[in-house]
Amino acid sequence: MKEFWSKKIRDAEPYVPGEQPKDRKFIKLNTNENPYPPAQSVIAAIHAAADEKLRLYPDPECLDLRRAIARHTGLREEQVFCGNGSDEILAFAFQAFFDPNVPVSFADVTYSFYEVWAKYLDLSVNLIPLNDDFSLPLERFLEEPKGGIVIANPNAPTGQALAAGEVKRVVEAHPDQVVIVDEAYVDFGAESMARYIDTYPNLLVVQTASKSRSLAGLRVGWAMGNENLMAALRCVRDSVNSYTVDRLAAAGTAAALDNEEYFEKTCAAIAATRDKTRQRLLDSGFAVLPSKANFLFVSHPGVPGKALFQGLRERGVLARWFDKSRIRDHLRITVGTDEEMDALVAALTETVKTLK
């Protein structure tokens, strides 16, 4: 029953987030959350911000946070825009830079929210199929797009990444179109395009505090681009909700950005666990793509993906399975602690033994 629903949402197909279980305790490897807690300096900053000023609205321009991001990236604060997670930033960007009469291009296997936003905003879509090995077909991205372009780098759910030089070729090939580079997972081994903001006026780089900063619960993301692009994002924001980042989230994220030592330590630990786990799974007969993200894209030649997903769940491990063509036989598995990944490998091995 959809009584009283607007025509716009009656046929909408919303994004489905990863399961957040409440009925039992799982080893939770399904939503790409960081297995390590935030730095203690972050907790201290949040406590310090929880004072009498909570009665006041937060700074709509997030100036202190933008300055922290600028310090971290070498940009100017005018080149940074903050929002309620990178999802909100991307939703704003789809509205700010793409028009219904011109198709927006992205890969057929990528972050599924892109297609949700496009349909919701009545945008036409040009899906560019990934290669058989799930790598990005660079030449098609150079030649095909006639409108905006979105590239997740590293890509999700595959974990594969383009080198900065390859992304630059796409940006240079389409100087009259905005190219959005979604870098949600860039800190785990890929190259950021943020350093090229001054070079390319059509480049928008989007990052998040959720993954590498262990702050998924705060919901903070940011975009980086020239001042013209930042003004467009502010126009969309202020047409919807001027106060998108609360005082505690801004304070905690700024503290996380300023704690470079902890950030580098945890990212290195995740990357090491990722690479070690990948090799163990390869040695056990699984197919695992090389990854520059905090997750692995896993399949087995003898067991369907849904069966692997169900077998893991029965053994107390959550992974992400997508019931979509091309990737039904794959799981996206978040990298946890070494102990959690030991349990994952054991559960996968046992599942395969019982099903083969």
N, C-alpha and C positions, 0 to 999 in steps of 0.2 A: 504494500500500500504506500503510495507516494502522494497522498492528499496534501495539498498546500505547497508542494515542492515547486520551485520555479522550473521552467522549461530547460534552463541551462544545466541543471544538475540531475534531471530525471534519468538521463541516459549516461551520466558520468560514470567512469570506471576508476574509483579512487586508488591511490597507491596503498599497498598492503605492507605495513611495517613488519619486521621480524617479531616472532613470538616473544612475549615477556611473561614467562610462566609464573603462576602464583600457587599452583596446586601441589607442587613438589619441587625438590631441589635438583637442579641439573648442573652439569658442567656446560656453561652457556657459551657456545661458540657460533652463534647464529646472527649476531647484529654488529660485528666488527667493533665492539667496545674494547678499550684498552684494558688488559688484565692487571695493570698496576694502578695504584691509587694516585690521585694528584699529589704534587709536592706539598709539604707542610706549609710552605710559604703561601700557597694558594688558600689553604684553610684559614691561615692567620689573616690574610687579606679580606676574606669573606666575613670573618668574625668582626674585624675592625670596621667594615662597611655597614654592619648590622647595628646601626645606632639610631639616634633620634631623627636622622635625616630620611629614614624610610617613609616618613609622612609626606615627603616631597617627591614629585616626579623626578625620574632620572634625567640626565642630560640627553636630549634627543639626538645630539650630534656625536655622543660617545667620544668626546675629545681626548680624555686621558687614555682610553683604550686605543684609539687611533694613533696616538703618539707612541704607545708601546709597540704597536704593530709596525709603525714607521721605523722605530729604532731597530727592530728585529730584521726588517727587510731592506733597509737602506733607502726607503721611499720617503716622500713627504706626506704629512698627515692629510693634505688635500687630495692625495691619490688613494685614499683608503675610505671604505664605507663599511659600516658594521650592521649586523642584523641578528635575528633570532635563529641562529643556526645557518649553515650554508644552504639548506633547503629553502629557507625564506629568501635568501639572497638570490638564488637561482630563479625562484618564482617571480621575484621582482624583475630580474634581468629578462626573462621571457616576455614580460609585459613591456619593458622599457625599449627593447631593441628589435623585436620581431613583429612583423605585420601579417595579417591573415592571408593576404594575396600573394605572399612570397614564401616558398617552403623553407623550413628550417631543417638542416641536415645533421644527423648523428648516426652512430652505428646501430645495427639491428640488435646487437647484444651489448648492452651497456646499462647504465643506471636507469631503472624502469620509470622513475619519476619524470624523466624528460618527456616521454610520450604522454603521461598523464597531464602534465602542464600544457602540452601542445593541444591536446584534444579539448581540455577545459577552456582554453583561450581561442578555440576555433582556428588554430594554425594548421596549415598543411605541412606534412612531414615528408622528407626524403630520407628513407632508411637506407644506409649504405652497409651491405653485408660485410661482416668481418671475413677474413680469409679462412680457409679450412683449419688452419692452426690457431685461429682466434686472434691473430695479429691484425692490426689496423691496415686496411688497404690504402696506403698513403696516396698513391696516384689518383685514386677515385676521389679522395678528399681534396686533391688539388684541382681536379677538373670538373666535378659534378655540381657542387653547391652553387645555387643562384641567390640564396638568401643567407640568413644567419647559420652559424656552425657551432656545435657543441662537442667538445672532446673531453672525456674523462681521462685523466692521465695521472697515475695509473688507471686503467680501465677497471670498472666493476661490472660483472663479478669475476672477470678473468685474471686480474692482477698484473697484466702485462702493461708495459710502459713504452712510450716513444721517447727518444732522445730530444733534447731541447732544439737541436738543429732541425729535426723533422717537423716539430710543431711550428717552428719559425717559417718553414716553407709553406705551410698551410696559411698562416697569418699573412705572409707576403703575397700569396697567390690571390687573396681576396681583400684588397685594401679598402673596398667600399662596403664591407660587411663586418659586423661584429663577430669575432671569434671568441667564444667562451671556453676557457680551459678550466675544468673542474678538478682541482688538486686536493681533494679530500684526503688522499692517501700519500701525497707526495713525500712526506717526511720519512717514509720507510725505505727510501732508496732511489727515488726518481729525481729528475731535474725540474726545478721550478722555473716558470716563465716570468716570475715577478721582476727579475732583473731587466727585462726587456720592455717594461711599461713605457719608459720614455721614448723608446724607439718606434713603437707601433701604436698609433692612436686608436686602432680598432681592436686592441687586445684587452680582454677582461679576464683576470685571474681570480678564482674563487677558492678560498681555503676555510678550514674549520678548526675549532678547538676540541671537537668531540673525540677525535681519534688519537693523534700523537700527543695531545695535551691532557688526556684522561679526563675530559670535561664534558662528556656527552650529556650529563644531567643538567648542565648550565645552559645549553642551547645558545652558543655564540658562533657566528661565522663572519667572514669579511670578504669583500671584493677589493681588488686593486686594479686601477686603470687610470687613464688621464682624467682631468677635472671635468671634461665634458661628459664622460660616461658616469662619473660619480654624481653629477648633477641630475642626470636622467634617473638614476636609482633613487635619489632623494625625492624626486618628483613623484615616483610611484609610491614610495613609502609614505610620504605626507598626504597622499590621496587615500590612504588606507588606515595607517596607524603610526603616529609620529614617535611613539615610545616603544621601540621594539626590543631594546636590551635593558634589563633591569639593573639596578645599582649593584647588587651582589654579584651578578654574572659579569658585569664589566670589571669590577675590582678583582675578582678571582682570575679572570682571563688575562688581565694585564700582569698580574703576579706570575702566572704561568709562563707568559712570554719572556718575562725578565729572568726566569730561572733556567738559563740555557743549559747548565750542567745536568740538571735532573732530566730535562727533555732529551738531551743527547744520550744519556745513560739508558733510559727506558726504550727509546727508539732502537738503539743498538741491540738491546737484549731481545726485543721482539724480532728484529731482523735475523739474529742468530738462531733463535728458536724456530723461526719460519724455515730457514734454509736447512737446518738439521732435520726437521720433521719432514720436509719435502723429500730429502734423500732417503729417509727411513721408509716412506711410503713407496717411493720408486723401487727400492730394494724388495718391497713386499708385493710387487706386481701391480701397483696402482699407476694410473697416468696422472701426472700433476704438472700443470703449466708452471714455468718460471714466474715468480711473483716479485714485484716491487712494492707490494701493499702489505697490510697486516692481516692478510687472509690467503688461503690457498684454494685453487680451483681443481677439484679432485674427481676422478672417475675410475671405474674398474672395468676391464674388458669383459668380465663374465657376470657382472651383477648390475641390474638397472639402478639408476640414481634414487628412485623412490624407495626401493628396497634397502639401499644403504642408509638413507635418511631414517626410515622406520626402525631399522636395526640399531642405529645409534641411539635413537630416542628411547627404545626399550631398555637400553643399557645406560641410560642417564646422561646422554650427551646430545646437545642440541646443535644442529648445523642448519644451513639454509638450502632448501631445495626449491627450484623454480620449475613449475609445470609449463614450460614453454618450449617451442620447437628449437632444435639445435642444442639445447643445454639440459634436456630432461634427465640425461644420464650423468649429470655432474652435480656435485655439492660445492657450495662456497663455505669454507670452514675458517672461522676466525682463529688467529694465532693467540693462544692463551699462554699461561706459564709453562715451564718445562714439565711440571707435574701433570697439568691438564692435558698437554699434548701426548704425554706417555699414556694417559687413560684413553685419549682419542685413538691412538694407533692400536692399542689393545682391543678397543671396542670395534674398530673397523675390521681388524684381522679376524676377530671372533665372528662378526657378522658375515664375512665372506665365507668362512669355513662352514657355517650352518646353511648357506644358501646355494653354494656351488654344487 
